């Protein structure tokens, strides 16, 4: 069964793109055919994959052209390991355009339906906001993974996201599940980080699984600068084992 996973959190800087890339690479290592979809107008995932969003926009090969201009999703996929559906800043203009459509919440789902059987896993990197772009990602997904930095400002937004997911489950996507919460940028020597991690576990478990935290490391930043996953560039980095474990769980998970 094809698994489509949205990585979502309305807070920025919590590791959504880093998690998408490293999780994607961990799945590739396990011989899975992976597609990553950049639904953020900031295009961080696209750039991370070594692609130039400006050039792709000129070529009409970004997700905007499929969502809003009736271009087939297959025509904009950039082949590779993983394959990529790219974004550009032009995607920001899709928001007011989507509002005018009767199926405004499910455009991405309908587009992905035409290609999803070509992949084992599809990972959607969501924007840091609860806009129609994120709603489209949740409508298309089988499950949602919530990366969250271990600080109080980051975890405060989780109830709002969970409320949105619950509404989606009732109205738009009955199969949507919360795969779990992924703590990121965790410093075990920092009391604040440990307090936040404990609060996450106490407030969410056992209803929602909280995965082991991804430890803070500058290797993740260096990998992003070089356009490679940390699993590929620095496989001994503390924290990457979490992505390997996540990949194993996803493969076994019945979405």
N, C-alpha and C positions, 0 to 999 in steps of 0.2 A: 504494500500500500504506500502510495506517495505521501510523504509527510511534509507539510508546509508549516514552517515555524517562524513566527514574527518575534523579533527581538525589540521590545518596546519599553519605554519609560519616558514620560513627558519632561523629565529633567535631563538637561544636557550634561556631557562630561562624565557619564557614568560607565562608559566602556561598551556601549552597544556595538559600535563599528569594530573595535578590537575583538570583541567576543564573536561577532559574525565571521570575521576573517579566520580567527584561530580555530573556531569550532568547524568552519568549513574545511580547513586544511586537515584537521583531525579526522573528519569523515572521509576526505579524499584518501588519506593513508589507509583507511579501512575499505578501500576499493568501492566507495560509493560515488555515484555520479551526482555532482552538486551544482546547483545554480544559486547565486546570490543576487538579490534584487535590492537596489539602492532606491529607497523611497524618500530620501532626505534631500531637499534642494541644496544643502551645503555640499553634497557630493563627496563626503569623506570616504565612503566605501569605494566609490569610483576611482578617486585619486589613489587610495591605498592599493588598489589593484593595478596601478601603473598606467591608468588611462587618463586622457585629457578631456574633461567634460566639455570644454569649449569646442574642440574639434568634433567630438561626437554630436554635439548640438547642431553644428553646421551640417553634419552628415545626416541629420534627422534620425539618429540612432540612440536616443535616450528614451526613458520610460514615458516622458511627456507625450511623445509622438504616438505612442501606442494607446495611452489613456484618453487623449483628447483629439487625436487626429486620425483615428481609425487605422493606424498602421498595425499590421500583424505583429504580435509579440515575437514570433519566431524571427522576424526580419531585423529586430533590434538587439537580439542576443549576441554578445561578444564571446566567441568560443574561447575556451581556456580551462584551466584547472585551478579554481572553479570557473565555470561559465558565468558571465556577468550581464545583468540588465542594469545599464548605467543611468545616472541622473545628471542633472545640471541645475544651475540656479533658475533656469526657465521653468522648472517644475513648480516653483512658488506661485506662478500665475495660473496653475491648474486649479487651485483652491476655489477662486470665484467662478471659474468655468464649471467645475464639478457641481456646484450648488444648483446650477440651472438644469441638471440632468435628472430625470425621474429615477434612475438607478444609480444615483450619485455615490452610494456607499459600496456598491458591488462591481464597479468598473474593473478594478484590478483582478478580482476573482474571475470574472468572465474572460478576461484576456489570458490569464494564466491557465485556464481550463484547456486552452488549445495546445499547450506545450508541456503541461505538468507530467504527463506520462513518459516524457523523455528523461526524467530525472528521478533519482532515488530520494533526494532531499532538496527542498527549496528553503533558503533562509532569507527573510525579509528584514532589512535594516530600516527601522522606522525613524521618522524625524522626532526631535525632542519637544513634542507638543501633541495635544489630543485634538488634532484637526481632522479634516476629511481624508487626508493622506494616511494618517494612522488608522482611522476607521476602515479605510479600504484594505489596509494590510490585515487588520483583525478579521475582516469579513472573508478574506481569502485564506486565512490560516486554519490549520487543524489545531494548533496550540500556540501559546504565547510564553516566551521566556523573558523574564524581567531582570535585566542587569541593574544593579543598584550599588552605588559607591557606599562604603560603610561610614557615612556621616549622617547626622540627623536631618539636614536639609534635603538630602537625597531620598531618605526613606519616608519622609513625610508625604510625598506624592503618591506612594503606593496605594493607599485606600481609594484615591480618586481613579486610578487606573483600573483597579479591581472592580470598582463600581461600573466603569465603562465596559469592561469585559462581561460583567453580569448582564448588562443591558443588551450587549451584542448577542449573548447566548439566548436571550429570550426573544429577540426581535429579528435578528439578521443572520446569525450563524449558530445554529443549535449544536453543532459538533465541536465548537471552540472549547478548548480546555486550557487551564493554566498549568503549564509544564513545570514551572517552579520559579523561584527567585534565585538569582546568581549574584552573591556579594562580590564586589570587585575592588581593586586598589586597596586591599586590606593590609594594614600594618599591625602585626601581632604585638608589637612593643608599645603601641599607642592605646592608652586606656579608653579613649573616645571610640576608637574602632571596635574594640572588644565589647564595649557597652552597646554599641549599635548592632553588632552581630547578635548579641544575646537578646536584644529587644526584638529583632527580626524573628528569631526562632520562637521566642515566647508568644509573640502576637500572631504568627502565621501557622506554625506547626501545631497539630498534624494536618490541618486543613489544606495547607499549601506547603510543599516541600521547599526547604531552604538548602541549597547545595553548599558544599564546602567552598570557602572563599578563595578567590584568585588573589594571590599576594601581590602587593605593590612591587614593581620593578621597573627600572629605567630601560630594561631590554625591550619592553613593549613599545616605548617611545622610539627607540632606535630602529626597531623593526618597521614601524609605521613610516619612518623617514626613508627607509630603503624599499618600501613597497613590498614587503614580504611578511608572512606570518612569523610570529615568534617561535612557533613549533618548528618551523623550517630553518630559521636563521640562528636561533639560540635555544635548542631543544632542552637544555639543562636548566633553563630559567625556572626558579621557583614559581609555581602557579600554573604552568602549562599542563601539569598533570591533571588539573581540574577539567581542562578542555578535552583531554583524552578520555577521562571518565564520563564526561557529558556525552561524548560521541558514542561510547558504548551503551549508555543509557538510552539515547535516542534510537539507536538501531534496534534495541529490545522493546522500545516503547510502542504500545498499540495506540496510535493517534485516533 
